[in-house]
Amino acid sequence: MIRLVSLLFLFVFTAEASASPIPDPPQLEASAYILMDADSGAVLAEHNADERLPPASLTKMMTSYVLANEISAGRISRDDMVTVSENSWSQNPIFEGSSLMWIEPGKDVSIANLERGIIISSGNDACVAVAEHVAGSEQVFAEMMNSEAQRLGMHDTHYVNSHGLPDPELYTTARDLALLARATVRDHPSQYPIYKEREFTYNGIRQYNRNTLLGQDPSVDGLKTGHTKEAGYCLVASAKREQMRLVSVVLGTRSTKARAAESRSLLNYGFRFFETDSILDAGSVLESPRIWKGVVDSVPVGVKEGVLLTVPRGRKDEIQTEVTLRQEIEAPLAEGDVVGSIAMTLDGKQIYQGDVVALQAVEPGGFFSRLWDMVLMWINRLFRV
């Protein structure tokens, strides 16, 4: 009897613990911030995430992203040599007091070195050198940056230069930067490892990556810091623990220590209370409904792309799934044709909605087969009424 009571108590306690609500995210001392799952895109915490703010050197994330695009497309090679212009010279007066790679005019430097000079050393001079090499001028390169921003859904971002030095028309948001960070991780696996390199030496000058989280948390492997008087101290960070990757964006803190501490707080919150799992695989069969007027009587249906969701930790099995199909599915049917929808809910709230598609094509049946199905469909409609 005592053992039975103990087991009952344990069951009740466990049930209550599993049903405990997720605590509110930490409140950061920052102008704006966001925490996003890099794979699912789920937002786990945010504050002023859509407020337009100066990005400072976080601008260089887009500069290096555009550069990686050009390399991937084969239009530029990391072995290409770039002749440093007067505009990109480290002694250009507009760079005074800012981050530099220390390149010199008239001397050739490789794209590979400039790439590290942008990502690790945060060199404004390296940014201009790349912009001029890729687009002919920094103005045209800024147009390329804006085109990429629009393509990635960064609708509250506008670039006017490649380095991030202050300009009234240069702005972005925490949400847009999270989208860019996701794209960097996803689209350029050959470039992304550079973001975790701790130091870079060029022209006899060794410089260290300003992302101090790289040395404080082994799960952090990117991305970029930024600072100007107008922007404050900013940090876009990414970390992976087990199979889950999170991206945090913290803008407008008071110091280098603060931006690191606030970013670490956000990341720890996300990893502690959430998990990201594959709920449905692409091409997995959900149902095999009746198909009319076809060479076969049924067709397998499912989702075209896998469903990846971020949910409170330990509650994946509580997700409710509802599949709604068209009342009458008729041939001909092409593979990928939409035949219905799927919705997933947790605690009564919808967390996913998508299309259900035919997983194989179905050709029309013969004349008499189609005629017979038309009769059966007419009878079925009578009974539905």
ROKE-909948 format. One record per residue (C-alpha): residue number from 1; z, y, x; residue in one letter. Coordinates in nm, 2 decimals. Example, Ala and Ser with C-alpha at 12.3 -4.5 7.8 and 13.67 -1.06 7.14 Angstrom:
! residues 2
{node 1; {0.78; -0.45; 1.23}; "A"}
{node 2; {0.71; -0.11; 1.37}; "S"}
***
This chain:
! residues 385
{node 1; {0.00; 0.00; 0.00}; "M"}
{node 2; {0.09; 0.24; 0.28}; "I"}
{node 3; {-0.24; 0.16; 0.45}; "R"}
{node 4; {-0.43; 0.22; 0.13}; "L"}
{node 5; {-0.26; 0.56; 0.08}; "V"}
{node 6; {-0.34; 0.65; 0.45}; "S"}
{node 7; {-0.71; 0.56; 0.41}; "L"}
{node 8; {-0.72; 0.76; 0.08}; "L"}
{node 9; {-0.57; 1.06; 0.26}; "F"}
{node 10; {-0.81; 1.03; 0.55}; "L"}
{node 11; {-1.11; 1.01; 0.31}; "F"}
{node 12; {-1.00; 1.32; 0.12}; "V"}
{node 13; {-0.93; 1.51; 0.44}; "F"}
{node 14; {-1.27; 1.42; 0.59}; "T"}
{node 15; {-1.45; 1.51; 0.27}; "A"}
{node 16; {-1.27; 1.85; 0.26}; "E"}
{node 17; {-1.35; 1.91; 0.63}; "A"}
{node 18; {-1.72; 1.82; 0.59}; "S"}
{node 19; {-1.74; 2.06; 0.29}; "A"}
{node 20; {-1.58; 2.34; 0.48}; "S"}
{node 21; {-1.80; 2.65; 0.47}; "P"}
{node 22; {-1.96; 2.78; 0.78}; "I"}
{node 23; {-1.76; 3.08; 0.92}; "P"}
{node 24; {-1.92; 3.42; 0.93}; "D"}
{node 25; {-2.10; 3.49; 1.26}; "P"}
{node 26; {-1.93; 3.70; 1.52}; "P"}
{node 27; {-1.96; 4.08; 1.48}; "Q"}
{node 28; {-2.11; 4.22; 1.80}; "L"}
{node 29; {-2.08; 4.57; 1.95}; "E"}
{node 30; {-2.45; 4.63; 1.96}; "A"}
{node 31; {-2.71; 4.84; 1.79}; "S"}
{node 32; {-2.89; 4.54; 1.66}; "A"}
{node 33; {-2.90; 4.16; 1.71}; "Y"}
{node 34; {-3.04; 3.84; 1.58}; "I"}
{node 35; {-2.99; 3.46; 1.64}; "L"}
{node 36; {-3.29; 3.24; 1.55}; "M"}
{node 37; {-3.37; 2.87; 1.59}; "D"}
{node 38; {-3.67; 2.86; 1.83}; "A"}
{node 39; {-3.83; 2.56; 1.65}; "D"}
{node 40; {-3.76; 2.61; 1.28}; "S"}
{node 41; {-3.75; 2.99; 1.28}; "G"}
{node 42; {-3.43; 2.99; 1.08}; "A"}
{node 43; {-3.22; 3.30; 1.12}; "V"}
{node 44; {-2.85; 3.21; 1.17}; "L"}
{node 45; {-2.71; 3.56; 1.22}; "A"}
{node 46; {-2.85; 3.92; 1.22}; "E"}
{node 47; {-2.75; 4.28; 1.21}; "H"}
{node 48; {-3.00; 4.57; 1.19}; "N"}
{node 49; {-3.26; 4.32; 1.29}; "A"}
{node 50; {-3.55; 4.53; 1.15}; "D"}
{node 51; {-3.44; 4.86; 1.29}; "E"}
{node 52; {-3.70; 5.01; 1.52}; "R"}
{node 53; {-3.54; 5.07; 1.86}; "L"}
{node 54; {-3.67; 5.14; 2.22}; "P"}
{node 55; {-3.72; 4.81; 2.40}; "P"}
{node 56; {-3.69; 4.92; 2.76}; "A"}
{node 57; {-3.79; 4.64; 3.00}; "S"}
{node 58; {-3.80; 4.39; 2.72}; "L"}
{node 59; {-4.16; 4.53; 2.69}; "T"}
{node 60; {-4.24; 4.31; 2.99}; "K"}
{node 61; {-4.21; 4.00; 2.78}; "M"}
{node 62; {-4.53; 4.10; 2.60}; "M"}
{node 63; {-4.69; 4.20; 2.93}; "T"}
{node 64; {-4.62; 3.86; 3.08}; "S"}
{node 65; {-4.73; 3.69; 2.75}; "Y"}
{node 66; {-5.06; 3.86; 2.75}; "V"}
{node 67; {-5.11; 3.77; 3.12}; "L"}
{node 68; {-5.03; 3.40; 3.04}; "A"}
{node 69; {-5.29; 3.42; 2.75}; "N"}
{node 70; {-5.55; 3.53; 3.00}; "E"}
{node 71; {-5.46; 3.26; 3.25}; "I"}
{node 72; {-5.46; 2.99; 2.98}; "S"}
{node 73; {-5.81; 3.11; 2.86}; "A"}
{node 74; {-5.94; 3.08; 3.21}; "G"}
{node 75; {-6.03; 3.45; 3.25}; "R"}
{node 76; {-5.77; 3.50; 3.52}; "I"}
{node 77; {-5.62; 3.27; 3.78}; "S"}
{node 78; {-5.28; 3.28; 3.94}; "R"}
{node 79; {-5.47; 3.27; 4.27}; "D"}
{node 80; {-5.66; 3.59; 4.20}; "D"}
{node 81; {-5.59; 3.87; 4.44}; "M"}
{node 82; {-5.52; 4.22; 4.30}; "V"}
{node 83; {-5.57; 4.54; 4.50}; "T"}
{node 84; {-5.28; 4.78; 4.43}; "V"}
{node 85; {-5.39; 5.12; 4.30}; "S"}
{node 86; {-5.21; 5.46; 4.34}; "E"}
{node 87; {-5.10; 5.43; 3.97}; "N"}
{node 88; {-4.93; 5.09; 4.04}; "S"}
{node 89; {-4.78; 5.20; 4.37}; "W"}
{node 90; {-4.40; 5.16; 4.38}; "S"}
{node 91; {-4.38; 5.52; 4.49}; "Q"}
{node 92; {-4.55; 5.66; 4.18}; "N"}
{node 93; {-4.31; 5.94; 4.06}; "P"}
{node 94; {-4.29; 5.80; 3.71}; "I"}
{node 95; {-4.12; 5.49; 3.85}; "F"}
{node 96; {-3.84; 5.69; 4.03}; "E"}
{node 97; {-3.51; 5.52; 3.98}; "G"}
{node 98; {-3.65; 5.22; 3.79}; "S"}
{node 99; {-3.70; 4.85; 3.86}; "S"}
{node 100; {-3.97; 4.78; 4.11}; "L"}
{node 101; {-4.14; 4.49; 4.29}; "M"}
{node 102; {-4.23; 4.72; 4.59}; "W"}
{node 103; {-4.60; 4.67; 4.61}; "I"}
{node 104; {-4.81; 4.91; 4.83}; "E"}
{node 105; {-5.15; 5.07; 4.76}; "P"}
{node 106; {-5.46; 4.93; 4.92}; "G"}
{node 107; {-5.29; 4.59; 4.98}; "K"}
{node 108; {-5.38; 4.27; 4.79}; "D"}
{node 109; {-5.12; 4.08; 4.60}; "V"}
{node 110; {-5.17; 3.76; 4.40}; "S"}
{node 111; {-5.14; 3.73; 4.03}; "I"}
{node 112; {-4.88; 3.46; 4.09}; "A"}
{node 113; {-4.66; 3.70; 4.28}; "N"}
{node 114; {-4.72; 3.98; 4.03}; "L"}
{node 115; {-4.62; 3.75; 3.75}; "E"}
{node 116; {-4.28; 3.68; 3.92}; "R"}
{node 117; {-4.25; 4.04; 4.01}; "G"}
{node 118; {-4.27; 4.12; 3.63}; "I"}
{node 119; {-4.04; 3.84; 3.50}; "I"}
{node 120; {-3.78; 3.81; 3.78}; "I"}
{node 121; {-3.78; 4.15; 3.95}; "S"}
{node 122; {-3.87; 4.34; 3.63}; "S"}
{node 123; {-4.11; 4.55; 3.84}; "G"}
{node 124; {-4.27; 4.84; 3.66}; "N"}
{node 125; {-4.53; 4.87; 3.95}; "D"}
{node 126; {-4.62; 4.50; 3.90}; "A"}
{node 127; {-4.68; 4.56; 3.53}; "C"}
{node 128; {-4.93; 4.84; 3.59}; "V"}
{node 129; {-5.11; 4.64; 3.85}; "A"}
{node 130; {-5.15; 4.35; 3.61}; "V"}
{node 131; {-5.25; 4.58; 3.33}; "A"}
{node 132; {-5.53; 4.74; 3.53}; "E"}
{node 133; {-5.65; 4.41; 3.66}; "H"}
{node 134; {-5.66; 4.25; 3.32}; "V"}
{node 135; {-5.79; 4.54; 3.11}; "A"}
{node 136; {-5.92; 4.80; 3.35}; "G"}
{node 137; {-5.65; 5.05; 3.24}; "S"}
{node 138; {-5.30; 5.05; 3.11}; "E"}
{node 139; {-5.41; 5.21; 2.78}; "Q"}
{node 140; {-5.65; 4.93; 2.70}; "V"}
{node 141; {-5.39; 4.67; 2.81}; "F"}
{node 142; {-5.15; 4.83; 2.56}; "A"}
{node 143; {-5.41; 4.78; 2.29}; "E"}
{node 144; {-5.42; 4.41; 2.38}; "M"}
{node 145; {-5.04; 4.40; 2.36}; "M"}
{node 146; {-5.05; 4.55; 2.01}; "N"}
{node 147; {-5.31; 4.30; 1.90}; "S"}
{node 148; {-5.10; 4.01; 2.01}; "E"}
{node 149; {-4.79; 4.17; 1.84}; "A"}
{node 150; {-4.98; 4.18; 1.51}; "Q"}
{node 151; {-5.10; 3.82; 1.55}; "R"}
{node 152; {-4.75; 3.70; 1.61}; "L"}
{node 153; {-4.62; 3.88; 1.31}; "G"}
{node 154; {-4.44; 4.15; 1.50}; "M"}
{node 155; {-4.52; 4.42; 1.24}; "H"}
{node 156; {-4.25; 4.67; 1.35}; "D"}
{node 157; {-4.35; 4.68; 1.71}; "T"}
{node 158; {-4.58; 4.93; 1.89}; "H"}
{node 159; {-4.66; 4.94; 2.26}; "Y"}
{node 160; {-4.79; 5.23; 2.46}; "V"}
{node 161; {-4.73; 5.10; 2.82}; "N"}
{node 162; {-4.68; 4.78; 3.00}; "S"}
{node 163; {-4.34; 4.84; 3.15}; "H"}
{node 164; {-4.11; 4.99; 2.88}; "G"}
{node 165; {-4.03; 5.33; 3.03}; "L"}
{node 166; {-3.93; 5.56; 2.74}; "P"}
{node 167; {-4.19; 5.70; 2.50}; "D"}
{node 168; {-4.15; 5.82; 2.14}; "P"}
{node 169; {-4.42; 5.58; 2.03}; "E"}
{node 170; {-4.28; 5.27; 2.20}; "L"}
{node 171; {-4.05; 5.07; 1.97}; "Y"}
{node 172; {-3.97; 4.72; 1.85}; "T"}
{node 173; {-3.70; 4.53; 1.66}; "T"}
{node 174; {-3.46; 4.25; 1.72}; "A"}
{node 175; {-3.65; 4.02; 1.48}; "R"}
{node 176; {-3.99; 4.10; 1.65}; "D"}
{node 177; {-3.85; 4.02; 1.99}; "L"}
{node 178; {-3.71; 3.69; 1.86}; "A"}
{node 179; {-4.06; 3.60; 1.74}; "L"}
{node 180; {-4.21; 3.69; 2.08}; "L"}
{node 181; {-3.94; 3.48; 2.26}; "A"}
{node 182; {-4.03; 3.18; 2.04}; "R"}
{node 183; {-4.40; 3.23; 2.12}; "A"}
{node 184; {-4.33; 3.25; 2.49}; "T"}
{node 185; {-4.14; 2.92; 2.49}; "V"}
{node 186; {-4.40; 2.75; 2.26}; "R"}
{node 187; {-4.73; 2.88; 2.39}; "D"}
{node 188; {-4.69; 2.89; 2.76}; "H"}
{node 189; {-4.49; 2.60; 2.90}; "P"}
{node 190; {-4.63; 2.66; 3.25}; "S"}
{node 191; {-4.50; 3.02; 3.26}; "Q"}
{node 192; {-4.17; 2.98; 3.08}; "Y"}
{node 193; {-3.99; 2.81; 3.37}; "P"}
{node 194; {-4.03; 3.13; 3.58}; "I"}
{node 195; {-3.78; 3.30; 3.34}; "Y"}
{node 196; {-3.50; 3.09; 3.48}; "K"}
{node 197; {-3.57; 3.15; 3.84}; "E"}
{node 198; {-3.27; 3.33; 3.99}; "R"}
{node 199; {-3.44; 3.53; 4.27}; "E"}
{node 200; {-3.77; 3.65; 4.41}; "F"}
{node 201; {-3.86; 3.78; 4.75}; "T"}
{node 202; {-4.16; 4.00; 4.81}; "Y"}
{node 203; {-4.24; 4.24; 5.09}; "N"}
{node 204; {-3.93; 4.13; 5.27}; "G"}
{node 205; {-3.71; 4.24; 4.98}; "I"}
{node 206; {-3.50; 3.98; 4.79}; "R"}
{node 207; {-3.43; 4.07; 4.43}; "Q"}
{node 208; {-3.22; 3.88; 4.18}; "Y"}
{node 209; {-3.28; 3.80; 3.81}; "N"}
{node 210; {-3.07; 4.04; 3.61}; "R"}
{node 211; {-3.00; 3.78; 3.33}; "N"}
{node 212; {-2.65; 3.68; 3.44}; "T"}
{node 213; {-2.63; 3.42; 3.17}; "L"}
{node 214; {-2.85; 3.20; 3.39}; "L"}
{node 215; {-2.55; 3.15; 3.63}; "G"}
{node 216; {-2.29; 3.14; 3.36}; "Q"}
{node 217; {-2.43; 2.88; 3.11}; "D"}
{node 218; {-2.65; 2.59; 3.24}; "P"}
{node 219; {-2.82; 2.56; 2.89}; "S"}
{node 220; {-2.96; 2.92; 2.93}; "V"}
{node 221; {-3.31; 2.92; 3.08}; "D"}
{node 222; {-3.45; 3.26; 2.98}; "G"}
{node 223; {-3.56; 3.53; 2.90}; "L"}
{node 224; {-3.53; 3.90; 2.98}; "K"}
{node 225; {-3.30; 4.20; 3.03}; "T"}
{node 226; {-3.37; 4.56; 2.96}; "G"}
{node 227; {-3.19; 4.89; 3.01}; "H"}
{node 228; {-3.26; 5.26; 2.97}; "T"}
{node 229; {-3.04; 5.55; 2.86}; "K"}
{node 230; {-3.22; 5.55; 2.53}; "E"}
{node 231; {-3.21; 5.17; 2.47}; "A"}
{node 232; {-2.87; 5.08; 2.61}; "G"}
{node 233; {-2.82; 4.74; 2.77}; "Y"}
{node 234; {-3.03; 4.47; 2.61}; "C"}
{node 235; {-3.09; 4.10; 2.65}; "L"}
{node 236; {-3.32; 3.84; 2.50}; "V"}
{node 237; {-3.18; 3.49; 2.58}; "A"}
{node 238; {-3.28; 3.14; 2.51}; "S"}
{node 239; {-3.08; 2.82; 2.55}; "A"}
{node 240; {-3.13; 2.45; 2.48}; "K"}
{node 241; {-2.85; 2.21; 2.42}; "R"}
{node 242; {-2.96; 1.85; 2.34}; "E"}
{node 243; {-3.27; 1.89; 2.12}; "Q"}
{node 244; {-3.18; 2.23; 1.98}; "M"}
{node 245; {-3.31; 2.56; 2.12}; "R"}
{node 246; {-3.18; 2.89; 2.01}; "L"}
{node 247; {-3.30; 3.25; 2.08}; "V"}
{node 248; {-3.07; 3.54; 2.07}; "S"}
{node 249; {-3.16; 3.91; 2.09}; "V"}
{node 250; {-2.89; 4.17; 2.16}; "V"}
{node 251; {-2.99; 4.54; 2.17}; "L"}
{node 252; {-2.80; 4.85; 2.26}; "G"}
{node 253; {-2.48; 4.73; 2.42}; "T"}
{node 254; {-2.26; 4.94; 2.65}; "R"}
{node 255; {-2.29; 4.74; 2.98}; "S"}
{node 256; {-2.44; 4.44; 3.16}; "T"}
{node 257; {-2.13; 4.25; 3.10}; "K"}
{node 258; {-2.13; 4.33; 2.73}; "A"}
{node 259; {-2.49; 4.22; 2.67}; "R"}
{node 260; {-2.42; 3.89; 2.84}; "A"}
{node 261; {-2.09; 3.83; 2.66}; "A"}
{node 262; {-2.23; 3.92; 2.32}; "E"}
{node 263; {-2.53; 3.70; 2.37}; "S"}
{node 264; {-2.31; 3.41; 2.48}; "R"}
{node 265; {-2.10; 3.46; 2.17}; "S"}
{node 266; {-2.41; 3.44; 1.94}; "L"}
{node 267; {-2.55; 3.13; 2.11}; "L"}
{node 268; {-2.21; 2.94; 2.11}; "N"}
{node 269; {-2.18; 3.02; 1.74}; "Y"}
{node 270; {-2.52; 2.88; 1.66}; "G"}
{node 271; {-2.48; 2.56; 1.86}; "F"}
{node 272; {-2.13; 2.50; 1.72}; "R"}
{node 273; {-2.20; 2.52; 1.35}; "F"}
{node 274; {-2.57; 2.43; 1.31}; "F"}
{node 275; {-2.82; 2.16; 1.39}; "E"}
{node 276; {-3.20; 2.14; 1.38}; "T"}
{node 277; {-3.36; 1.81; 1.27}; "D"}
{node 278; {-3.69; 1.67; 1.17}; "S"}
{node 279; {-3.66; 1.60; 0.80}; "I"}
{node 280; {-4.01; 1.47; 0.73}; "L"}
{node 281; {-4.28; 1.36; 0.97}; "D"}
{node 282; {-4.64; 1.48; 0.94}; "A"}
{node 283; {-4.84; 1.22; 0.75}; "G"}
{node 284; {-4.55; 1.02; 0.62}; "S"}
{node 285; {-4.61; 0.89; 0.27}; "V"}
{node 286; {-4.39; 1.05; -0.01}; "L"}
{node 287; {-4.56; 0.88; -0.30}; "E"}
{node 288; {-4.88; 0.70; -0.40}; "S"}
{node 289; {-4.97; 0.85; -0.74}; "P"}
{node 290; {-5.25; 0.74; -0.98}; "R"}
{node 291; {-5.59; 0.90; -0.91}; "I"}
{node 292; {-5.85; 0.91; -1.18}; "W"}
{node 293; {-6.23; 0.86; -1.15}; "K"}
{node 294; {-6.20; 0.73; -0.79}; "G"}
{node 295; {-6.30; 0.41; -0.61}; "V"}
{node 296; {-5.93; 0.33; -0.58}; "V"}
{node 297; {-5.65; 0.36; -0.83}; "D"}
{node 298; {-5.39; 0.54; -0.61}; "S"}
{node 299; {-5.38; 0.78; -0.32}; "V"}
{node 300; {-5.10; 0.83; -0.06}; "P"}
{node 301; {-4.96; 1.18; -0.05}; "V"}
{node 302; {-4.73; 1.36; 0.19}; "G"}
{node 303; {-4.69; 1.67; 0.41}; "V"}
{node 304; {-4.96; 1.79; 0.64}; "K"}
{node 305; {-4.72; 1.92; 0.90}; "E"}
{node 306; {-4.37; 1.79; 0.98}; "G"}
{node 307; {-4.07; 1.96; 0.82}; "V"}
{node 308; {-3.81; 2.08; 1.07}; "L"}
{node 309; {-3.50; 2.24; 0.92}; "L"}
{node 310; {-3.19; 2.41; 1.06}; "T"}
{node 311; {-2.88; 2.33; 0.85}; "V"}
{node 312; {-2.50; 2.34; 0.88}; "P"}
{node 313; {-2.39; 2.07; 1.13}; "R"}
{node 314; {-2.33; 1.73; 0.97}; "G"}
{node 315; {-2.49; 1.81; 0.64}; "R"}
{node 316; {-2.85; 1.69; 0.69}; "K"}
{node 317; {-2.80; 1.39; 0.46}; "D"}
{node 318; {-2.69; 1.62; 0.17}; "E"}
{node 319; {-3.04; 1.78; 0.15}; "I"}
{node 320; {-3.20; 1.72; -0.20}; "Q"}
{node 321; {-3.57; 1.67; -0.21}; "T"}
{node 322; {-3.79; 1.71; -0.52}; "E"}
{node 323; {-4.17; 1.63; -0.52}; "V"}
{node 324; {-4.38; 1.78; -0.80}; "T"}
{node 325; {-4.73; 1.65; -0.84}; "L"}
{node 326; {-5.02; 1.75; -1.06}; "R"}
{node 327; {-5.03; 1.56; -1.39}; "Q"}
{node 328; {-5.38; 1.45; -1.33}; "E"}
{node 329; {-5.53; 1.40; -0.98}; "I"}
{node 330; {-5.90; 1.34; -0.99}; "E"}
{node 331; {-6.16; 1.22; -0.74}; "A"}
{node 332; {-6.34; 1.33; -0.54}; "P"}
{node 333; {-6.05; 1.42; -0.32}; "L"}
{node 334; {-6.07; 1.53; 0.05}; "A"}
{node 335; {-5.80; 1.45; 0.30}; "E"}
{node 336; {-5.56; 1.75; 0.31}; "G"}
{node 337; {-5.64; 1.87; -0.05}; "D"}
{node 338; {-5.32; 2.01; -0.22}; "V"}
{node 339; {-5.20; 1.78; -0.50}; "V"}
{node 340; {-4.85; 1.92; -0.55}; "G"}
{node 341; {-4.54; 2.07; -0.39}; "S"}
{node 342; {-4.22; 1.97; -0.23}; "I"}
{node 343; {-3.89; 2.16; -0.24}; "A"}
{node 344; {-3.56; 2.10; -0.06}; "M"}
{node 345; {-3.23; 2.23; -0.15}; "T"}
{node 346; {-2.88; 2.24; -0.01}; "L"}
{node 347; {-2.58; 2.35; -0.22}; "D"}
{node 348; {-2.83; 2.45; -0.49}; "G"}
{node 349; {-3.02; 2.69; -0.26}; "K"}
{node 350; {-3.38; 2.62; -0.17}; "Q"}
{node 351; {-3.42; 2.59; 0.20}; "I"}
{node 352; {-3.78; 2.47; 0.21}; "Y"}
{node 353; {-4.09; 2.47; -0.01}; "Q"}
{node 354; {-4.43; 2.35; 0.09}; "G"}
{node 355; {-4.75; 2.18; -0.02}; "D"}
{node 356; {-4.80; 1.81; -0.08}; "V"}
{node 357; {-5.15; 1.69; 0.02}; "V"}
{node 358; {-5.37; 1.39; 0.00}; "A"}
{node 359; {-5.33; 1.18; 0.32}; "L"}
{node 360; {-5.67; 1.02; 0.27}; "Q"}
{node 361; {-6.00; 1.10; 0.11}; "A"}
{node 362; {-6.10; 0.93; -0.22}; "V"}
{node 363; {-6.47; 0.91; -0.32}; "E"}
{node 364; {-6.57; 0.91; -0.69}; "P"}
{node 365; {-6.60; 0.58; -0.86}; "G"}
{node 366; {-6.91; 0.44; -1.03}; "G"}
{node 367; {-7.04; 0.58; -1.37}; "F"}
{node 368; {-6.87; 0.32; -1.59}; "F"}
{node 369; {-6.54; 0.34; -1.39}; "S"}
{node 370; {-6.53; 0.72; -1.43}; "R"}
{node 371; {-6.62; 0.69; -1.80}; "L"}
{node 372; {-6.33; 0.44; -1.86}; "W"}
{node 373; {-6.09; 0.66; -1.68}; "D"}
{node 374; {-6.19; 0.96; -1.90}; "M"}
{node 375; {-6.10; 0.75; -2.20}; "V"}
{node 376; {-5.76; 0.65; -2.05}; "L"}
{node 377; {-5.69; 1.01; -1.95}; "M"}
{node 378; {-5.76; 1.12; -2.31}; "W"}
{node 379; {-5.52; 0.86; -2.44}; "I"}
{node 380; {-5.25; 0.96; -2.19}; "N"}
{node 381; {-5.28; 1.33; -2.30}; "R"}
{node 382; {-5.23; 1.22; -2.66}; "L"}
{node 383; {-4.90; 1.05; -2.57}; "F"}
{node 384; {-4.79; 1.34; -2.35}; "R"}
{node 385; {-4.82; 1.58; -2.65}; "V"}
***
